[in-house]
Amino acid sequence: MTAKHSTSGLSREDAPRSEAVKGEIIRVAGAWGFSHESERPILGGTTRVDLVLKLRSVEIAVQIAVTSPIDLEVENLKRCLDAGFREVALLCDATVKRRIIKERFVAAYGRREEVTFGTVRQFCRRLEAIAQEIGKAPLVPGVGTPTKAKPEEAPVDLSEAEKDAVVKDMLREIRERQRRAKGKT
């Protein structure tokens, strides 16, 4: 899935792989507090980014290389930069294809620190590092939101009777929700 292409243009075997990769990235990114947008139009709608992840002021364009030709992947990276992304990640688990995409991009546009080339696993570790780094940074008023906007309450020690009462209430609530889900009131 790439610029000017959608999952509908992929083969039956490749569309699920592309969507699975995207789903895994969204799941991991969400766990670290990132929001996401799939297939975001860029450059006046003439092309799209596979995935855009955002956490506070950090915005990352993600291109997933599964089936598109190498030259198209190189162009997609350049389009992301032209659209103003300060960080662009090309994800490709096929080592040889990823290496060739990188070589052709560097040959055409030079080394760009804004563009990274890696595997899905490497990128997920990068997201963790970004989230942890942003968590350490002070929140600038008016820019982004803290990863945990509300302070967590301190744990409260409960007696055995209080624990039993809480469990009983929770079980009652679960049974009530099950009855409502089955259509019984």
N, C-alpha and C positions, 0 to 999 in steps of 0.2 A: 504494500500500500504506500503510495507516494504521491507527490504532486501530480495533478491532472489524472490520477488513477484512484480508484476506490476498491474496496474489497470485492465489489461485484465484478471487477475486471480480473480477479485472480482465479486460478484454477481451483477446482473443488478441493484438492489436497492442500493448496497453499493458503486459501482464505481462512480456514480454521487456525492454521499456524500463525498467521499474521494477527488475527484477532486474539489468539491465546497470548501472544507476546504482549500485545497492547493491554489486555486484561491483567496480566501479571504485573506490568509496570504500574498500572493504575492502582492495583491493590496495595502494592508495596509503598508507592508514593502517598497514597491516602493514609496509610498507617503512620507515616511521618508528618502528616499534616498538610500535604500538598493538595491543592485543588487541580482539576484537570479539564481540558477541553479537547475533544477528539475532532479531527478533520477541520481545524480552524482555517477559514479562508484568509489568504494573505495577498499582498500586492494587488489590491483592488478586486479580489475574488478570482484572479486568473489562475491561482494555484492554491494548494492546501498543505498544511503541516499535519503529519500523521497524529501528533499528540503535543499539546502544550501543557507543561506543568508549572504551577506557580505556588510559591511560599513567600509571604510578605512581598518584598521587592524583587525577589529572584524569579525570573521567568525563563524556562528552558524549552526550546523547540526540540522535539524528538522525532527523528526520521528512522523508521524501522525498515531495514533492508532484508526482504525475504525473497521476492521474485523479480523485482524491477531490474532492468538492465543497469549495468554499472554506470554508464555515462549519464543516465537519468538520475541516479542517486547523487552523482557529483553535482549536477545542476540543481537538484533539490536543496542541497546544502548551501549553495551559493544564493539561492532564492531566499532561504531563511535569513542569511546574513543581510541581504538586500532589504528584507522586510524589517530589519532593525533588531533582531534577536542578538543579545549579547552572549548567549550561550546556546550552542547547538550540539546535539548528541546524535551521532549515527550509530545505531545498534544493529549488529550483525553477528550472529553466532558462528557463521561460516568464516573461518580464519582467512582463507585465501581470498575470498571475495572482499572481506573487510580490508585486507591489506591492499588490494588492487584499488579499491575505492579511495583509500587514503592517498596512495601514490598518485593517482590521477588528479585528485583534488589539489594536492600540494603542487604538482606540476603545472596545473592550470591557474591556481590562485595564490600560491605560496603558503607557507606555514601560517596558520591562523590560530592563535591561542583560544579563540572563542569556540572552536570546533574540536570535539573529541570523538574518537572512534573506539568502540569497545563492544563487549558482550553485554547481554542483558544482565547477567550476574554482576559484572563490574559496575554497570550503571546503577543498579539497585544499591550497591555499597556506597556509591557516590552520593545518592540521594540521602542516605543515612548520615553521611558526613556533612552534607549541606544543612540538613535539619538540625543536627547537633551544633554546628557552628552558629547558625542563626539563633538557636536557643540561648547561646551564650551572649549574643550581642544585645545591647540595651535597645529597648523599643523606642523608636523615635516617634514622638506624638504626630499623629496624622499619617503615618506611613506603615501600612500593614497592620496586622493584629497579632497579638502574642499567641504562641502555640497553645498555651493554656491560659485562657482569659480569666478564669476564676481560680482562686487558690483552693486547693483541696482541703477538706476538713481534716483535722487531726483525728486519728482513730480513737474510738471510745471503748474502754473496757466494759464488757457486759457480763453480768452474772449468768450462770447456767440457765436460770429461769427466764431471764431476758432473751437469751439466745434461742431458747425453745419457743418463746412467744413470737419472735421475729420469724423463725422458720415456719411456725404454724400459720402466721399471717401471709407469708410468701406462698405457701402451698395452697391456702384458700384462694389467693389471688390467681394463681396458675389455674386451679380448677374452674374458677369463674370465667377466665379468658377462654379456656377450652370449651366450656358450655356455650359461650357466646359465638365462638368460631363454628360450632356445630349447628348453630341456629336456635339453640335453647336459651331461654332467659330465666 
